[in-house]
Every structure is written in C-alpha cells, then in structure tokens.
Amino acid sequence: MKRLPLGVFLTAVFVVSIASLAQQSPQADKAPQTATSSSDNKPAQSTEDMDPTDPLFGVPPLPKGQVSLIGGTVQKIDRLRNRVAVRTFGGGKKMTVAFDERSHIYRDGVETTERGIRQGDRVYVDTMLDNGKLFARNIRVVTNLKPTDARGQITSYDPRSGEMTVRDELTTATVNFRVGHDTVVKGGGGQGAMELVPGSLVNVRFSPDPRSRATAREIEILAVPGNTFTFAGKVRYLDMSRRTIAIENITDNKTYELQFDPGVVTNNITVGSDVNVAAVFNGAGYKAKTVAVNQARD
C-alpha cells in the first residue's frame, strides 16, 4: 500500500472532524435567544413577549371607562399607600380613593403633588374603576375662603344678646362671635338681620384688629331656608341610586351637590349634560325641583 504524505493525512482528518461537528449542531449558526429564568419549571419567556405595561417596567396607562365625580371632605391622607379617604358631602359615606403618578392634583387651580392635600380639605375627585378599585384621575382641592374669615351655617343666634354660632363648612368646627349694632348685614332677600336664622348659610368677616375679633364686622347671607336658586352648567356627577347630582355652576365656577326626587332627573340627562336647575335650599342642602337640558351654547 502506498502511504500518503503526513501533511495530506492531517488535512483530511481535520476536514472530517469539522463536518462531524456541523452535523451534531444544526443550530450552531443561529443567534442565541435571551430568556427569563423560572423557578416553577414554566417555559422560559422571551424578552419580546414581556408586557410593557407591567408595573415592574413602568406606570400602566390610565384605565378606560366612565368618569364619576365625588365631592367631600378629606378624612385621612395615606401617602405611604397613595390613598385618600373622603367623606362625601351631605353626611354621606366614607370612600377610599387611590392615586399615583397618573393622577393630577390641583389646589385652588394650581397643579401640585399629594403634599397639597390636607386633612379637612374640601375636594372634588374625578374617579374611575381600576381593577375593581376607585382610582383618582384628578383631585381638586378647593378652599375659596380667602375673602372671608368664616363660611358656614348658622346653628344658633340670640338677637337679644347678639351671640351667634356658625359651623364652618370646611373644618366643621364651630365659630362663636357677637353681632353688634355696627355689624353690616347684606345679601339674602334684603330683610337684613331678620334672615339670620338657624340653617342660613353665611360668610362672616371680622375686623383685622385682633381686639375686635369677637364681633363680626360684616355678615353676607348666602342662603336662607326656603329660598329658591337657579344653577346652570355641566353635570359633573350623577348617582340615580342616591338621587344626587353635582352641577358645575357657570356663575361662580363652583360645584354644587343637589338632591332630587324620583322623576326629576330624566334618562336624557347624563354626566357632561349642560343643564338648568331650579332648586330650593332647605337648611340641610339644595333640593332640585326641575332639571332641564340646555340648548348647545355658542
């Protein structure tokens, strides 16, 4: 037998080895895939299959659905768990609302953070359902008390001594003071001090002199039980079960919560409707007598 030269023999062995390795590794020419590990023997997940809305990778989008407005007083603010407890107006139930980076928070129209929400604040919250829980899309803190020293409802008044007690609508604390001969009484139906009766809503201004703070300088009567009022604006909240409707009044840019009897609010009235409401102040709140949809404004 004729021997092959040593160089030719080694070259042949090398070619055969390479061919054998190629047959054993058919995937060798493909790029490796990145996969996540799993401790429960589940199939590995490619990074291409990961959900970009996963809370671990970022803030999820806002939930979709109908927005409802609730109004009330802040009972508690939990900044650790991002929750605020609100006692709804009219002695309603306490509702817990969640918020996060997606929520917009305003204090008297100026955007702020959760630090702008304080216990006792009067708030209006645009809420949505997020995985079965109430979520705050917008939180509006409204004070509107800069021009006045006290705003609330008269709980007692003795015309002989001039002693009056008002329950402040924001803090629910009572304010005691005296109505003197120099106290100016305005507003209401024009009957002056005769309309200073328990149940009336008033603004009270005191003298800037601390020595005269015990006597009211001016009392503005906002509403007397039995008075009729007209509200016009957008429906911001509607609860047929509680028979409650909230109107953003275009006259003073405030939102008022009103009660109504069955049949007063019809099916063509929804959140966002532009309405005209005739309501009576009964001492405990406003009760709508008629609610009519306005024609489109120019």
Buried (B, 14 or more C-beta within 10 A) or exposed (E): EEEEEEEEEEEEEEEEEEEEEEEEEEEEEEEEEEEEEEEEEEEEEEEEEEEEEEEEEEEBEEBEEEBBBBBBBBBEBEEEEBBBBBBBBBEBEEBBBBBEEBBEBBBEEEEBEBEBBEEEBBBBBBBBBBEEEBBBBBBBBBEEBEEBBBBBBBBEBEEEEBEBBBBBBBBEEEBEBEBEEEBEBEBBEEEBBEBBBEBBBBBBBBBEEEEEEEBBBBBBBBBBBEBEBEBBBBBBBBBEEBBBBBBBBEEEEBBBBBBBEEEBBEEEBEBEBBBBBEBBBBBEBBBBBEBEBEEEEE
